[in-house]
Amino acid sequence: MAQFVLIKTIKAQALDVDIGSITELNGNTRVVRDKPYTSEIDFSLNSMDRLETAAGRMGVTFRDDTTIRLTENSNVVIDSFVFDPDPSKSTMALSFVKGTGRFISSKSKRIPKENIKIRTNSATIGIRGTDFTITVSETGALVILLPDEFGESSGEIAVTTALGQVILNKPYEATTVYNFETAPTPAVILDLTLDMIDNMLIVNPPQTKELEANEANAVADNILDVDFLEFDELDTDDLAEDDLEYTELDIDYLAANFLEDLLDVIQEVDELSKANQALSSDGIKGTDIGYDSDTQINTFVDDSQVKFIRQVENNLQMQVSKDGSYNIRIEQGGKVNAVSTNGGSSSTINIKQGS
């Protein structure tokens, strides 16, 4: 009896190769594939390559002219890149693992923007014709939409987590995310300039000293023409030279990643705001946290205490436990303010000052 054996053929999925190349490079960087490769200009990239920078920076241009620039200590994985003659079949997916990068999508429509996905440890980012920066740390991510060359919005970004979505569509509009199980923070517009972003993300600083060097060489060529008897080095006051003056123009934005610092500051402010809102909604009644123009009371909250300060005709400072329940009646100059914490209690603290 003849026997027939069904053989299932499995076709291996080919890896997308030559999807782009390294176009800018400075310092210590590498591409990790089957093994780490020392990166170099025109290094050809494949899907699933990991781009890593240590004490260095890297710029990459993909086949559709989309570019990304990475600062020091960044890590990005090219999850997939498909460049098909049929644009609707072209796709791009990147994972920003850590660090800071600038993403500038191609001005051509070769890859539909809805087919481009950026992932972080805390959110996914959908883009539409966009220029933006992304900073990723262990505590979350900061996304900032940048303007186009005319100062207008460069497009639109949708930052999405499991619990919400925020749309960025104005220049320098930003949001932060903590993890995928929390909603992105409401969009805010940051006080930044494109020069600050550009300077921080320069991969190869321009050679600004070239002209001076050429002039120095010209002087050296004619050194025999110099009359050293006409020059008295002791008459030169080095401390009076303009070179020692430190101005705003001397700030080196390459020296630090201010976006990482900005992410930390925003998250700290956001946490404090959440704590104050929670206490204000359930804990303090009769006055607002901060300065209340109606009661003229300044209210401060820390980890353990609530402090009330009122300075009008008389000065009042009072501290109570943040976890305690109090009814407080403040009378100053004939004006009475009633404040309670954590629902109040059966007794009242009466404070009276003035006639």
C-alpha contacts under 8 A as a table, 3 or more apart, distances in Angstrom:
res1	aa1	res2	aa2	distance
15	L	46	N	7.24
15	L	47	S	6.40
16	D	19	I	6.77
16	D	46	N	5.77
16	D	47	S	5.34
16	D	80	S	7.60
16	D	81	F	6.74
16	D	82	V	6.78
17	V	44	S	7.90
17	V	45	L	6.51
17	V	46	N	4.28
17	V	47	S	6.40
18	D	21	S	7.41
18	D	44	S	5.46
18	D	45	L	5.40
18	D	46	N	5.65
19	I	44	S	7.37
19	I	45	L	5.72
19	I	46	N	5.72
19	I	47	S	7.19
19	I	62	F	5.89
19	I	63	R	5.65
19	I	81	F	6.65
19	I	82	V	7.77
19	I	83	F	7.58
20	G	44	S	6.03
20	G	45	L	5.35
20	G	46	N	7.52
20	G	60	V	7.18
20	G	61	T	5.64
20	G	62	F	3.94
20	G	63	R	5.08
21	S	41	I	7.59
21	S	42	D	5.21
21	S	43	F	5.27
21	S	44	S	4.57
21	S	45	L	5.36
21	S	60	V	5.82
21	S	61	T	5.77
21	S	62	F	6.50
22	I	25	L	7.30
22	I	39	S	7.72
22	I	40	E	6.84
22	I	41	I	5.27
22	I	42	D	5.12
22	I	43	F	5.41
22	I	44	S	7.00
22	I	45	L	7.64
22	I	58	M	7.23
22	I	59	G	5.95
22	I	60	V	4.51
22	I	61	T	6.44
23	T	41	I	5.52
23	T	42	D	6.01
23	T	58	M	7.87
23	T	59	G	5.58
23	T	60	V	5.40
23	T	61	T	6.28
24	E	41	I	6.49
24	E	57	R	7.96
24	E	58	M	5.54
24	E	59	G	4.41
24	E	60	V	6.73
24	E	203	V	6.37
24	E	204	N	7.18
25	L	29	T	7.95
25	L	40	E	6.99
25	L	41	I	6.66
25	L	56	G	7.67
25	L	57	R	5.89
25	L	58	M	4.69
25	L	59	G	6.25
25	L	203	V	6.25
25	L	204	N	6.95
26	N	29	T	7.75
26	N	56	G	5.35
26	N	57	R	5.18
26	N	58	M	6.49
26	N	203	V	6.02
26	N	204	N	6.18
27	G	55	A	5.93
27	G	56	G	3.87
27	G	57	R	6.30
28	N	53	T	6.33
28	N	54	A	5.63
28	N	55	A	5.19
28	N	56	G	4.53
28	N	57	R	7.45
29	T	38	T	6.89
29	T	39	S	6.11
29	T	51	L	7.82
29	T	52	E	5.72
29	T	53	T	4.31
29	T	54	A	5.89
29	T	55	A	7.36
29	T	56	G	5.68
29	T	57	R	6.81
29	T	58	M	7.14
30	R	36	P	6.52
30	R	37	Y	5.62
30	R	38	T	4.78
30	R	39	S	4.69
30	R	51	L	6.33
30	R	52	E	5.40
30	R	53	T	6.51
31	V	36	P	5.77
31	V	37	Y	5.16
31	V	38	T	6.51
31	V	39	S	5.91
31	V	49	D	6.53
31	V	50	R	5.63
31	V	51	L	4.89
31	V	52	E	6.18
32	V	35	K	5.49
32	V	36	P	4.20
32	V	37	Y	5.98
32	V	49	D	5.88
32	V	50	R	5.00
32	V	51	L	6.61
32	V	52	E	7.56
33	R	36	P	6.20
33	R	37	Y	7.48
33	R	48	M	7.23
33	R	49	D	5.23
33	R	50	R	6.64
39	S	43	F	6.46
40	E	43	F	5.48
45	L	49	D	6.76
46	N	49	D	5.72
46	N	78	I	7.83
47	S	78	I	5.53
47	S	79	D	6.01
47	S	80	S	4.96
47	S	81	F	5.90
48	M	77	V	6.25
48	M	78	I	5.00
48	M	79	D	4.94
48	M	80	S	6.35
49	D	77	V	5.91
49	D	78	I	5.52
49	D	79	D	7.60
50	R	75	N	6.99
50	R	76	V	5.72
50	R	77	V	4.36
50	R	78	I	6.36
51	L	74	S	7.88
51	L	75	N	5.70
51	L	76	V	5.16
51	L	77	V	6.19
51	L	78	I	7.92
52	E	73	N	7.23
52	E	74	S	5.81
52	E	75	N	4.67
52	E	76	V	6.68
53	T	56	G	5.41
53	T	57	R	5.95
53	T	58	M	7.06
53	T	70	L	7.46
53	T	71	T	7.16
53	T	72	E	5.43
53	T	73	N	5.07
53	T	74	S	5.24
53	T	75	N	6.62
54	A	57	R	7.82
54	A	72	E	5.40
54	A	73	N	4.54
54	A	74	S	7.08
55	A	72	E	5.41
55	A	73	N	6.68
56	G	71	T	6.91
56	G	72	E	5.15
56	G	73	N	7.62
57	R	69	R	7.52
57	R	70	L	5.60
57	R	71	T	4.89
57	R	72	E	5.55
57	R	203	V	5.50
58	M	69	R	5.82
58	M	70	L	5.29
58	M	71	T	6.99
58	M	203	V	6.33
59	G	67	T	7.17
59	G	68	I	5.82
59	G	69	R	4.37
59	G	70	L	6.36
59	G	203	V	6.93
60	V	67	T	5.54
60	V	68	I	5.42
60	V	69	R	6.47
61	T	65	D	5.71
61	T	66	T	5.79
61	T	67	T	4.47
61	T	68	I	6.80
62	F	65	D	5.21
62	F	66	T	5.34
62	F	67	T	6.29
63	R	66	T	7.32
63	R	83	F	7.45
64	D	83	F	7.66
64	D	106	S	6.22
64	D	108	S	7.41
64	D	110	R	6.32
64	D	111	I	7.27
65	D	105	S	7.48
65	D	106	S	5.12
65	D	107	K	7.84
66	T	103	F	7.66
66	T	104	I	5.85
66	T	105	S	4.53
66	T	106	S	4.32
67	T	103	F	6.06
67	T	104	I	5.30
67	T	105	S	6.49
67	T	106	S	7.44
68	I	101	G	6.54
68	I	102	R	5.42
68	I	103	F	4.60
68	I	104	I	6.29
69	R	101	G	5.29
69	R	102	R	5.20
69	R	103	F	6.86
69	R	201	L	6.76
69	R	203	V	7.56
70	L	74	S	6.30
70	L	99	G	7.62
70	L	100	T	5.98
70	L	101	G	4.38
70	L	102	R	6.75
70	L	201	L	7.10
71	T	74	S	6.18
71	T	99	G	6.97
71	T	100	T	5.72
71	T	101	G	6.27
71	T	200	M	7.94
71	T	201	L	6.21
71	T	203	V	7.71
71	T	257	N	7.95
72	E	99	G	7.15
72	E	100	T	7.78
73	N	98	K	7.53
73	N	99	G	5.74
74	S	97	V	7.52
74	S	98	K	5.28
74	S	99	G	3.94
74	S	100	T	6.17
74	S	101	G	7.70
75	N	96	F	6.40
75	N	97	V	5.34
75	N	98	K	5.27
75	N	99	G	6.38
76	V	94	L	6.99
76	V	95	S	5.62
76	V	96	F	4.65
76	V	97	V	5.62
76	V	98	K	7.21
77	V	94	L	5.77
77	V	95	S	5.05
77	V	96	F	6.63
77	V	97	V	7.41
78	I	81	F	7.25
78	I	93	A	6.43
78	I	94	L	4.77
78	I	95	S	6.56
79	D	92	M	7.74
79	D	93	A	5.29
79	D	94	L	5.28
79	D	95	S	6.63
80	S	91	T	7.35
80	S	92	M	5.62
80	S	93	A	5.19
80	S	94	L	7.07
81	F	90	S	7.50
81	F	91	T	5.62
81	F	92	M	4.48
81	F	93	A	6.52
82	V	89	K	7.44
82	V	90	S	4.90
82	V	91	T	5.02
82	V	92	M	6.46
83	F	87	P	7.55
83	F	89	K	7.64
83	F	90	S	4.81
83	F	91	T	6.85
83	F	111	I	7.54
84	D	87	P	5.94
84	D	88	S	7.99
84	D	89	K	5.89
84	D	90	S	5.07
85	P	89	K	8.00
85	P	90	S	7.96
86	D	89	K	5.63
86	D	90	S	6.97
87	P	90	S	5.12
87	P	109	K	7.80
87	P	110	R	5.37
87	P	111	I	5.58
87	P	112	P	6.82
88	S	111	I	7.07
88	S	112	P	6.57
90	S	110	R	7.46
90	S	111	I	5.30
90	S	112	P	7.35
90	S	115	N	7.13
91	T	111	I	6.20
91	T	112	P	7.63
91	T	115	N	4.99
91	T	116	I	5.89
92	M	111	I	7.79
92	M	115	N	6.44
92	M	116	I	4.78
92	M	117	K	6.40
93	A	116	I	5.83
93	A	117	K	4.82
93	A	118	I	5.80
93	A	119	R	7.63
94	L	117	K	6.55
94	L	118	I	4.98
94	L	119	R	6.17
95	S	118	I	5.90
95	S	119	R	4.64
95	S	120	T	5.78
96	F	99	G	7.63
96	F	118	I	7.30
96	F	119	R	6.13
96	F	120	T	5.14
96	F	121	N	7.76
96	F	136	V	6.99
97	V	120	T	6.09
97	V	121	N	6.69
97	V	136	V	6.75
98	K	135	T	7.16
98	K	136	V	4.67
98	K	137	S	5.51
98	K	138	E	7.69
99	G	135	T	5.60
99	G	136	V	5.27
99	G	137	S	6.56
100	T	133	T	7.18
100	T	134	I	5.67
100	T	135	T	4.28
100	T	136	V	6.44
100	T	257	N	7.97
100	T	259	L	7.65
100	T	260	E	7.68
101	G	133	T	5.69
101	G	134	I	5.58
101	G	135	T	6.64
101	G	201	L	7.70
102	R	131	D	7.35
102	R	132	F	5.76
102	R	133	T	4.29
102	R	134	I	6.43
102	R	201	L	7.54
103	F	130	T	7.71
103	F	131	D	5.74
103	F	132	F	5.53
103	F	133	T	6.17
103	F	134	I	7.91
104	I	130	T	6.19
104	I	131	D	4.46
104	I	132	F	6.71
105	S	129	G	6.07
105	S	130	T	5.67
105	S	131	D	6.38
106	S	109	K	7.24
106	S	110	R	8.00
106	S	129	G	7.50
107	K	129	G	7.22
108	S	111	I	7.89
109	K	112	P	5.94
109	K	113	K	7.83
111	I	115	N	6.72
111	I	116	I	7.48
112	P	115	N	5.36
112	P	116	I	7.12
113	K	116	I	5.32
113	K	126	G	7.79
113	K	127	I	5.93
113	K	128	R	5.05
113	K	129	G	6.57
114	E	117	K	7.63
114	E	126	G	6.87
114	E	127	I	6.90
114	E	128	R	7.02
116	I	126	G	6.73
116	I	127	I	6.83
117	K	124	T	6.98
117	K	125	I	5.99
117	K	126	G	5.49
117	K	127	I	7.32
118	I	124	T	5.76
118	I	125	I	4.96
118	I	126	G	6.68
119	R	122	S	7.92
119	R	123	A	6.14
119	R	124	T	4.50
119	R	125	I	6.18
120	T	123	A	5.37
120	T	124	T	6.23
120	T	136	V	7.12
120	T	141	A	7.44
121	N	136	V	7.88
121	N	140	G	7.21
121	N	141	A	8.00
121	N	179	N	6.90
121	N	180	F	7.37
122	S	140	G	6.12
122	S	141	A	6.97
122	S	161	T	6.97
122	S	177	V	6.33
122	S	178	Y	6.20
122	S	179	N	4.06
122	S	180	F	4.36
122	S	181	E	7.91
123	A	159	V	6.51
123	A	160	T	5.52
123	A	161	T	4.96
123	A	177	V	7.04
123	A	179	N	7.02
123	A	180	F	5.60
124	T	159	V	5.96
124	T	160	T	5.35
124	T	161	T	6.65
125	I	157	I	6.67
125	I	158	A	5.61
125	I	159	V	4.73
125	I	160	T	6.34
126	G	157	I	5.75
126	G	158	A	4.99
126	G	159	V	6.62
127	I	130	T	6.02
127	I	155	G	7.62
127	I	156	E	6.00
127	I	157	I	4.72
127	I	158	A	6.43
128	R	155	G	5.58
128	R	156	E	5.28
128	R	157	I	6.49
129	G	154	S	6.58
129	G	155	G	4.94
129	G	156	E	6.95
130	T	145	L	7.56
130	T	146	L	7.93
130	T	154	S	5.22
130	T	155	G	4.66
130	T	156	E	6.23
130	T	157	I	7.20
131	D	145	L	6.37
131	D	146	L	5.51
131	D	147	P	7.14
131	D	148	D	7.45
131	D	154	S	5.81
131	D	155	G	7.27
132	F	143	V	7.13
132	F	144	I	5.56
132	F	145	L	4.48
132	F	146	L	5.07
133	T	143	V	5.89
133	T	144	I	5.34
133	T	145	L	6.73
133	T	146	L	7.41
134	I	141	A	7.02
134	I	142	L	5.71
134	I	143	V	4.65
134	I	144	I	6.58
135	T	141	A	5.48
135	T	142	L	5.11
135	T	143	V	6.61
135	T	259	L	6.71
135	T	260	E	6.44
135	T	263	L	7.65
136	V	139	T	7.97
136	V	140	G	6.01
136	V	141	A	4.38
136	V	142	L	6.60
136	V	260	E	7.91
137	S	140	G	5.45
137	S	141	A	6.18
137	S	260	E	7.71
139	T	178	Y	5.88
139	T	179	N	7.67
140	G	176	T	7.11
140	G	177	V	5.35
140	G	178	Y	4.16
140	G	179	N	6.05
141	A	176	T	5.54
141	A	177	V	5.36
141	A	178	Y	6.68
141	A	263	L	7.25
142	L	174	A	7.08
142	L	175	T	5.99
142	L	176	T	4.52
142	L	177	V	6.77
142	L	263	L	5.94
143	V	174	A	5.47
143	V	175	T	5.64
143	V	176	T	6.43
144	I	172	Y	5.70
144	I	173	E	5.73
144	I	174	A	4.35
144	I	175	T	6.92
145	L	153	S	7.69
145	L	154	S	7.48
145	L	156	E	7.63
145	L	157	I	7.26
145	L	168	L	6.53
145	L	169	N	7.14
145	L	170	K	6.97
145	L	171	P	5.78
145	L	172	Y	5.13
145	L	173	E	5.52
145	L	174	A	6.39
146	L	153	S	6.82
146	L	154	S	6.35
146	L	170	K	7.99
146	L	171	P	5.14
146	L	172	Y	5.25
146	L	173	E	7.70
146	L	194	L	7.50
147	P	150	F	7.39
147	P	151	G	5.05
147	P	152	E	5.13
147	P	153	S	4.67
147	P	154	S	4.93
147	P	170	K	7.72
147	P	171	P	4.79
147	P	172	Y	7.03
147	P	194	L	7.82
148	D	151	G	5.35
148	D	152	E	5.50
148	D	153	S	5.99
148	D	154	S	4.66
149	E	152	E	7.46
151	G	171	P	7.38
152	E	170	K	7.57
152	E	171	P	6.40
153	S	156	E	7.63
153	S	169	N	6.21
153	S	170	K	5.20
153	S	171	P	4.98
154	S	169	N	7.94
154	S	171	P	7.42
155	G	169	N	6.18
156	E	167	I	6.98
156	E	168	L	5.63
156	E	169	N	4.57
156	E	170	K	7.88
157	I	167	I	5.67
157	I	168	L	5.04
157	I	169	N	6.58
158	A	165	Q	6.64
158	A	166	V	5.85
158	A	167	I	4.64
158	A	168	L	6.47
159	V	165	Q	5.52
159	V	166	V	5.30
159	V	167	I	6.41
159	V	168	L	7.89
159	V	184	P	7.25
160	T	163	L	7.91
160	T	164	G	5.94
160	T	165	Q	4.31
160	T	166	V	6.63
160	T	183	A	7.81
160	T	184	P	7.25
161	T	164	G	5.45
161	T	165	Q	6.30
161	T	179	N	7.75
161	T	180	F	4.92
161	T	181	E	6.69
161	T	182	T	6.79
161	T	183	A	6.02
161	T	184	P	6.99
162	A	180	F	5.66
162	A	181	E	5.54
162	A	182	T	6.95
162	A	183	A	7.18
163	L	180	F	7.61
163	L	181	E	6.19
163	L	182	T	5.66
163	L	183	A	4.88
164	G	182	T	7.57
164	G	183	A	4.73
164	G	184	P	6.57
165	Q	183	A	6.84
165	Q	184	P	6.47
166	V	175	T	7.50
166	V	184	P	6.36
166	V	185	T	7.68
166	V	186	P	6.84
166	V	187	A	6.85
167	I	187	A	7.59
168	L	173	E	5.87
168	L	174	A	6.75
168	L	175	T	7.92
168	L	187	A	6.83
169	N	173	E	7.00
170	K	173	E	5.37
170	K	189	I	7.80
171	P	189	I	7.51
172	Y	189	I	5.41
172	Y	190	L	5.57
172	Y	191	D	7.45
172	Y	192	L	6.86
173	E	187	A	6.22
173	E	188	V	5.43
173	E	189	I	4.19
173	E	190	L	6.29
174	A	187	A	5.40
174	A	188	V	5.41
174	A	189	I	6.05
174	A	190	L	6.87
175	T	184	P	6.42
175	T	185	T	5.55
175	T	186	P	6.33
175	T	187	A	5.02
175	T	188	V	6.65
176	T	184	P	5.81
176	T	185	T	5.54
176	T	263	L	7.48
176	T	266	I	7.85
176	T	267	Q	7.63
177	V	180	F	7.73
177	V	182	T	7.31
177	V	183	A	6.93
177	V	184	P	4.72
177	V	185	T	6.40
178	Y	182	T	6.66
178	Y	184	P	7.53
179	N	182	T	5.74
180	F	183	A	7.54
192	L	196	M	6.93
192	L	197	I	7.94
193	T	196	M	5.40
193	T	197	I	6.75
194	L	197	I	5.07
194	L	198	D	5.96
195	D	198	D	5.01
195	D	199	N	5.91
196	M	199	N	5.28
196	M	200	M	6.19
196	M	253	Y	7.02
197	I	200	M	5.25
197	I	201	L	6.22
198	D	201	L	5.20
198	D	202	I	6.03
199	N	202	I	5.34
199	N	253	Y	5.89
199	N	254	L	6.62
200	M	253	Y	5.11
200	M	254	L	5.03
200	M	256	A	7.86
200	M	257	N	6.95
201	L	254	L	7.53
202	I	205	P	6.06
202	I	254	L	7.66
207	Q	210	E	5.86
208	T	211	L	7.38
209	K	212	E	5.29
209	K	213	A	6.15
210	E	213	A	5.08
210	E	214	N	6.31
211	L	214	N	5.16
211	L	215	E	6.33
212	E	215	E	5.12
212	E	216	A	6.20
213	A	216	A	5.01
213	A	217	N	6.28
214	N	217	N	5.11
214	N	218	A	6.33
215	E	218	A	5.06
215	E	219	V	6.38
216	A	219	V	5.15
216	A	220	A	6.24
217	N	220	A	4.96
217	N	221	D	6.21
218	A	221	D	5.17
218	A	222	N	6.73
219	V	222	N	5.32
219	V	223	I	6.14
220	A	223	I	4.94
222	N	225	D	5.56
222	N	226	V	7.45
223	I	226	V	5.51
227	D	230	E	5.79
227	D	231	F	7.44
228	F	231	F	5.30
229	L	232	D	7.46
232	D	235	D	5.66
232	D	236	T	7.62
233	E	236	T	5.65
234	L	237	D	7.79
237	D	240	A	5.51
237	D	241	E	7.04
238	D	241	E	5.46
239	L	244	L	7.00
240	A	244	L	7.62
241	E	244	L	6.04
241	E	245	E	7.76
242	D	245	E	5.38
243	D	246	Y	7.93
246	Y	249	L	7.90
246	Y	250	D	6.10
247	T	250	D	5.44
247	T	251	I	7.42
248	E	251	I	5.58
252	D	255	A	5.58
253	Y	256	A	6.25
253	Y	257	N	7.62
253	Y	258	F	7.82
254	L	257	N	7.26
257	N	260	E	5.68
257	N	261	D	6.95
258	F	261	D	5.00
258	F	262	L	6.01
259	L	262	L	4.77
259	L	263	L	6.10
260	E	263	L	5.09
260	E	264	D	6.47
261	D	264	D	5.17
261	D	265	V	6.29
262	L	265	V	5.07
262	L	266	I	6.06
263	L	266	I	5.23
263	L	267	Q	6.17
264	D	267	Q	5.26
264	D	268	E	6.21
265	V	268	E	5.13
265	V	269	V	6.20
266	I	269	V	5.17
266	I	270	D	6.00
267	Q	270	D	4.95
267	Q	271	E	6.07
268	E	271	E	5.20
268	E	272	L	6.28
269	V	272	L	5.13
269	V	273	S	6.06
270	D	273	S	5.00
270	D	274	K	6.15
271	E	274	K	5.13
271	E	275	A	6.23
272	L	275	A	5.12
272	L	276	N	6.14
273	S	276	N	5.10
273	S	277	Q	6.02
274	K	277	Q	5.09
274	K	278	A	6.08
275	A	278	A	5.21
275	A	279	L	6.23
276	N	279	L	5.12
276	N	280	S	5.88
276	N	289	I	7.01
276	N	301	V	7.27
277	Q	280	S	4.96
277	Q	281	S	6.00
278	A	281	S	5.35
278	A	282	D	6.32
278	A	283	G	7.48
279	L	282	D	5.42
279	L	283	G	4.53
279	L	284	I	6.29
280	S	283	G	5.37
280	S	284	I	4.96
280	S	285	K	7.13
280	S	288	D	7.01
280	S	289	I	6.69
281	S	284	I	6.92
281	S	285	K	7.95
282	D	285	K	7.92
282	D	342	N	6.38
282	D	343	G	7.49
283	G	340	S	7.67
283	G	341	T	4.93
283	G	342	N	3.98
283	G	343	G	6.47
284	I	287	T	7.05
284	I	288	D	7.60
284	I	339	V	7.14
284	I	340	S	5.66
284	I	341	T	4.49
284	I	342	N	6.23
284	I	343	G	7.70
285	K	288	D	7.64
285	K	339	V	5.63
285	K	340	S	5.18
285	K	341	T	6.46
285	K	343	G	7.95
286	G	337	N	7.34
286	G	338	A	5.94
286	G	339	V	4.57
286	G	340	S	6.61
287	T	292	D	6.25
287	T	295	T	6.49
287	T	297	I	7.18
287	T	299	T	7.94
287	T	339	V	6.55
288	D	291	Y	6.76
288	D	292	D	5.40
288	D	299	T	7.01
289	I	292	D	7.26
289	I	298	N	7.14
289	I	299	T	4.92
289	I	300	F	6.41
289	I	301	V	7.70
290	G	298	N	5.32
290	G	299	T	4.89
290	G	300	F	6.10
291	Y	296	Q	6.70
291	Y	297	I	5.93
291	Y	298	N	4.41
291	Y	299	T	6.43
292	D	295	T	5.62
292	D	296	Q	5.29
292	D	297	I	5.61
292	D	298	N	6.47
293	S	296	Q	4.87
293	S	297	I	7.44
295	T	337	N	6.63
296	Q	310	R	6.29
296	Q	311	Q	7.85
296	Q	312	V	7.90
297	I	308	F	6.54
297	I	309	I	5.72
297	I	310	R	4.76
297	I	311	Q	7.82
298	N	308	F	5.76
298	N	309	I	5.03
298	N	310	R	6.24
299	T	306	V	7.06
299	T	307	K	5.70
299	T	308	F	4.77
299	T	309	I	6.52
300	F	306	V	5.78
300	F	307	K	5.12
300	F	308	F	6.65
301	V	304	S	7.81
301	V	305	Q	6.04
301	V	306	V	4.67
301	V	307	K	6.46
301	V	322	K	7.57
302	D	305	Q	5.57
302	D	306	V	6.64
302	D	322	K	7.91
303	D	322	K	7.47
304	S	321	S	6.08
304	S	322	K	5.21
304	S	323	D	7.37
305	Q	319	Q	6.51
305	Q	320	V	5.69
305	Q	321	S	4.58
305	Q	322	K	4.44
305	Q	323	D	7.87
306	V	319	Q	5.63
306	V	320	V	5.42
306	V	321	S	6.16
306	V	322	K	5.37
307	K	317	Q	7.12
307	K	318	M	5.64
307	K	319	Q	4.40
307	K	320	V	6.59
308	F	316	L	7.67
308	F	317	Q	5.68
308	F	318	M	5.19
308	F	319	Q	6.39
309	I	315	N	7.58
309	I	316	L	5.50
309	I	317	Q	4.55
309	I	318	M	6.61
310	R	314	N	7.84
310	R	315	N	5.95
310	R	316	L	5.09
310	R	317	Q	6.71
311	Q	314	N	5.78
311	Q	315	N	4.44
311	Q	316	L	6.20
312	V	315	N	6.53
313	E	332	Q	7.49
313	E	333	G	6.92
313	E	354	G	7.97
314	N	332	Q	7.05
314	N	353	Q	6.88
314	N	354	G	7.19
320	V	324	G	7.22
321	S	324	G	5.15
322	K	341	T	8.00
323	D	342	N	7.37
324	G	341	T	7.12
324	G	342	N	6.78
325	S	340	S	7.35
325	S	341	T	5.21
325	S	342	N	4.93
325	S	343	G	6.23
325	S	344	G	4.75
325	S	345	S	5.54
326	Y	340	S	5.47
326	Y	341	T	5.24
326	Y	342	N	7.16
326	Y	343	G	7.51
326	Y	344	G	4.42
326	Y	345	S	5.25
326	Y	347	S	7.47
326	Y	348	T	6.84
326	Y	349	I	7.47
327	N	338	A	7.39
327	N	339	V	6.06
327	N	340	S	4.51
327	N	341	T	6.79
327	N	344	G	4.85
327	N	345	S	5.95
327	N	346	S	7.87
327	N	347	S	6.66
327	N	348	T	4.70
327	N	349	I	6.08
328	I	338	A	5.83
328	I	339	V	5.08
328	I	340	S	5.92
328	I	348	T	5.69
328	I	349	I	4.74
328	I	350	N	6.12
328	I	351	I	7.68
329	R	336	V	6.95
329	R	337	N	5.90
329	R	338	A	4.65
329	R	339	V	6.41
329	R	348	T	6.97
329	R	349	I	6.04
329	R	350	N	4.82
329	R	351	I	6.05
330	I	336	V	5.56
330	I	337	N	5.12
330	I	338	A	6.33
330	I	339	V	7.96
330	I	350	N	6.25
330	I	351	I	4.89
330	I	352	K	6.14
331	E	334	G	6.21
331	E	335	K	5.45
331	E	336	V	4.35
331	E	337	N	6.47
331	E	350	N	7.91
331	E	351	I	6.06
331	E	352	K	4.66
331	E	353	Q	6.22
332	Q	335	K	5.34
332	Q	336	V	6.62
332	Q	352	K	5.96
332	Q	353	Q	4.90
332	Q	354	G	5.88
333	G	353	Q	6.73
333	G	354	G	5.23
333	G	355	S	6.27
334	G	354	G	7.80
334	G	355	S	7.45
340	S	343	G	6.34
340	S	344	G	4.98
341	T	344	G	5.36
345	S	348	T	7.21
